[in-house]
Amino acid sequence: MTDIKGGRLGISTGACAAGAAKAAVLLLTTGERPRMVSVTLPSGEELSLDVIVSPDGRCGVIKDAGSDIDVTGGLAVMAKVALGKVAGGIVFLAGEGVGTVTLPGLKVPPGEPAINPVPRMMIESSVREVAGSRSIRVEISIPGGEEVSPRTFNRRLGIVGGLSILGTSGRVRPMDEQSILESLSLELNTHAARGRNIVALTFAGVGERATRAAWNLPEGVVVQAANEMGYALDECVSLGIVSVIVAGHPGKMLKISSGGFKTHNRVSDGRMEALCTHIAMITDSPGLVRSVYEAATTEAAIDMLDDRLSADDLKRLWNSLAERASRRCVERSFGALDAGAAFIRNDGRILGASGNIGRLVERIRNIGE
């Protein structure tokens, strides 16, 4: 099956876990190795899933990520079950390769297996079709999950020991933007749940390393917003986070200074326009403005400015842009956020920062201690 964008739909880890658990109950109750099981998704769609059985009696479903780039694609989601003799509830256990929640603020509490609510509902519904109302213990495992978990957001979310069992629809859509937003919301919520009312926001891994290097910040205080800085700021407001530092490479920060909060290159730009406007405000050099405007990349423009402007003018330029980016973030939040901004090279060198950055950096250092 394909989605509206033409990519092939995949199957979520939650749907795989539900199928594996149902197959494990069938094996336990009938003694026969099921070759296929059906699972009903929250949308009402019914999936038929091929089943594998391991030598130790666990049943599993191979994760098919469809056209999406997913670290879990091709891994086996396995289940082992134990049934009680009387009616009762369901208990979830984390087996090999499935993580455990250690921080508050996620959809399941600390100490619980990292199996999200919708997958839990799907697993229980699927096993109840076979086991009825009997009490049941379900252990989900993903062999190899711990090895690939560093390529996910789990470490940042305080999930240790492996992968999460995710999914809200049972389907995986190619480059699912919603999953990125959900991960971002979860990470910000872990900060809010610990009483933190200030975070640093950057764009990706390189930006996080540069931001931490710029001010010698500890781990765990910088959140990667990818191309969704606007969404991250909105989430901060809704979670009661009142102060933010927005920092990163000039190529992204210039978009923020021009009001482009969704920074993917197919959605927004305005980098050179913002840069040239501020050059024009601090210099009397139309030739430099034109040269920068025609530069092929932000890096080329930065090098050109380094060659042609004095140290004082460079500082005025980048500080002016940082002040503008800071103001844009405050305006985005309708004044709810105390926002500082900084333009930082990938090596951690600060080109410019808003006037409130020192105060905010000191605060964020304190929460990391």
Long-range contacts (C-beta under 8 A, 24 or more apart in sequence): 3-173, 3-174, 5-173, 5-174, 7-66, 7-67, 7-68, 7-173, 7-174, 7-175, 8-66, 8-67, 8-174, 9-66, 9-67, 9-171, 9-172, 9-173, 9-174, 10-63, 10-64, 10-65, 10-66, 10-67, 10-68, 10-70, 10-73, 10-171, 10-172, 10-173, 11-47, 11-49, 11-61, 11-63, 11-64, 11-65, 11-66, 11-170, 11-171, 11-172, 12-119, 12-166, 12-167, 12-169, 12-170, 12-171, 12-172, 13-63, 13-72, 13-77, 13-119, 13-142, 13-163, 13-164, 13-165, 13-166, 13-167, 14-115, 14-116, 14-118, 14-119, 14-122, 14-123, 14-165, 14-166, 14-167, 14-170, 15-39, 15-41, 15-47, 15-49, 15-61, 15-119, 15-122, 15-167, 15-170, 15-171, 16-49, 16-60, 16-61, 16-62, 16-63, 16-77, 17-61, 17-77, 17-79, 17-115, 17-119, 17-122, 17-123, 17-140, 17-165, 18-119, 18-122, 18-123, 18-125, 18-126, 18-170, 19-47, 19-49, 19-51, 19-61, 19-126, 20-51, 20-58, 20-59, 20-60, 20-61, 20-77, 20-78, 20-79, 20-140, 21-59, 21-79, 21-81, 21-123, 21-126, 21-127, 21-138, 21-140, 22-126, 22-127, 22-129, 22-130, 23-51, 23-53, 23-59, 23-60, 23-61, 23-79, 24-58, 24-59, 24-79, 24-80, 24-81, 24-138, 25-81, 25-83, 25-127, 25-130, 25-131, 25-136, 26-59, 26-130, 27-53, 27-57, 27-59, 28-81, 28-83, 29-83, 29-130, 29-131, 34-59, 37-126, 39-122, 39-126, 39-170, 40-125, 40-126, 41-122, 41-169, 41-170, 41-171, 42-118, 42-121, 42-122, 42-168, 42-169, 42-170, 43-169, 43-170, 45-170, 45-171, 47-170, 52-76, 54-78, 56-80, 58-141, 65-172, 66-172, 66-173, 66-174, 67-174, 68-172, 68-173, 68-174, 68-175, 68-176, 69-175, 70-172, 71-148, 71-151, 71-152, 71-163, 72-142, 72-145, 72-148, 72-163, 75-142, 75-143, 75-144, 75-145, 75-148, 76-142, 76-143, 77-140, 77-141, 77-142, 77-165, 78-140, 78-141, 78-142, 78-143, 79-138, 79-139, 79-140, 79-141, 80-138, 80-139, 80-141, 81-127, 81-136, 81-137, 81-138, 81-139, 82-136, 82-137, 83-131, 83-134, 83-135, 83-136, 84-134, 84-135, 84-136, 85-134, 86-134, 86-135, 87-133, 87-134, 87-135, 88-133, 88-134, 88-135, 88-136, 89-135, 90-120, 90-123, 90-124, 90-127, 90-135, 90-136, 90-137, 90-138, 91-135, 91-136, 91-137, 91-138, 92-120, 92-123, 92-138, 92-139, 92-140, 93-137, 93-138, 93-139, 93-140, 94-139, 94-140, 94-141, 94-161, 94-162, 95-139, 95-140, 95-141, 95-142, 96-141, 96-142, 96-143, 96-145, 96-146, 96-162, 97-141, 97-142, 97-143, 97-144, 97-145, 97-146, 97-147, 97-149, 97-161, 97-162, 97-163, 98-140, 98-141, 98-142, 98-145, 98-161, 98-162, 98-163, 98-164, 98-165, 99-145, 99-149, 99-154, 99-159, 99-160, 99-161, 99-162, 99-163, 99-164, 100-159, 100-160, 100-161, 101-158, 101-159, 102-158, 102-159, 102-160, 103-157, 103-158, 103-190, 103-193, 103-194, 104-190, 104-193, 104-194, 105-186, 105-189, 105-190, 105-191, 105-192, 105-193, 105-194, 106-157, 106-158, 106-159, 106-186, 106-189, 106-190, 107-186, 110-158, 113-140, 113-165, 114-154, 114-159, 114-162, 114-163, 114-164, 114-165, 115-140, 115-164, 115-165, 116-164, 116-165, 116-166, 116-167, 116-168, 118-167, 118-168, 118-169, 119-165, 119-166, 119-167, 122-167, 122-170, 140-165, 153-183, 153-186, 153-187, 156-187, 156-220, 156-223, 156-224, 157-183, 157-186, 157-187, 157-190, 158-190, 180-226, 180-228, 181-228, 181-231, 184-223, 184-225, 184-226, 184-228, 184-231, 184-232, 184-235, 185-235, 187-223, 188-223, 188-232, 188-235, 188-236, 188-239, 188-241, 189-239, 191-223, 191-239, 191-241, 192-239, 192-240, 192-241, 196-241, 196-367, 197-240, 197-241, 197-242, 197-243, 198-241, 198-242, 198-243, 198-244, 198-245, 198-360, 198-363, 198-364, 198-367, 199-223, 199-236, 199-241, 199-244, 199-245, 199-364, 200-244, 200-245, 200-246, 200-247, 200-364, 201-225, 201-229, 201-232, 201-233, 201-236, 201-244, 201-245, 201-246, 201-247, 202-246, 202-247, 202-248, 203-227, 203-229, 203-248, 203-249, 203-252, 203-263, 206-249, 206-346, 207-247, 207-248, 207-249, 207-252, 207-344, 209-346, 209-348, 210-247, 210-248, 210-249, 210-344, 210-345, 210-346, 210-347, 210-348, 211-245, 211-247, 211-248, 211-342, 211-344, 211-348, 212-348, 213-347, 213-348, 214-247, 214-342, 214-344, 214-348, 214-349, 214-350, 215-361, 215-365, 216-365, 217-361, 217-364, 217-365, 217-368, 218-365, 218-368, 218-369, 219-368, 220-368, 221-364, 221-367, 221-368, 227-262, 227-263, 227-264, 227-267, 228-262, 229-256, 229-261, 229-262, 229-263, 230-261, 230-262, 230-332, 231-261, 231-262, 233-261, 233-329, 233-332, 233-333, 233-337, 233-339, 234-332, 234-333, 236-333, 236-337, 237-333, 237-336, 237-337, 241-337, 242-336, 242-337, 242-338, 243-337, 243-338, 243-339, 243-340, 243-360, 243-363, 244-329, 244-337, 244-338, 244-339, 244-340, 244-360, 245-339, 245-340, 245-341, 245-342, 245-357, 245-360, 245-361, 245-364, 246-325, 246-326, 246-329, 246-339, 246-340, 246-341, 246-342, 247-341, 247-342, 247-343, 247-344, 248-343, 248-344, 249-298, 249-343, 249-344, 249-345, 249-346, 250-275, 250-298, 250-302, 250-318, 250-321, 250-343, 250-345, 250-351, 251-297, 251-298, 251-299, 253-321, 253-322, 253-325, 253-341, 253-342, 253-343, 254-298, 254-321, 256-325, 256-328, 256-329, 256-341, 257-321, 257-322, 257-324, 257-325, 257-328, 257-341, 258-328, 259-328, 261-328, 261-332, 271-298, 272-301, 274-321, 274-324, 275-301, 275-321, 278-317, 278-320, 278-321, 278-324, 279-305, 279-317, 281-320, 282-313, 282-316, 282-317, 282-320, 283-309, 283-313, 302-345, 302-351, 314-351, 315-352, 317-352, 318-343, 318-351, 318-352, 318-353, 319-352, 319-353, 319-354, 319-355, 320-352, 321-352, 322-352, 322-353, 322-354, 322-357, 323-354, 323-355, 325-354, 326-354, 326-356
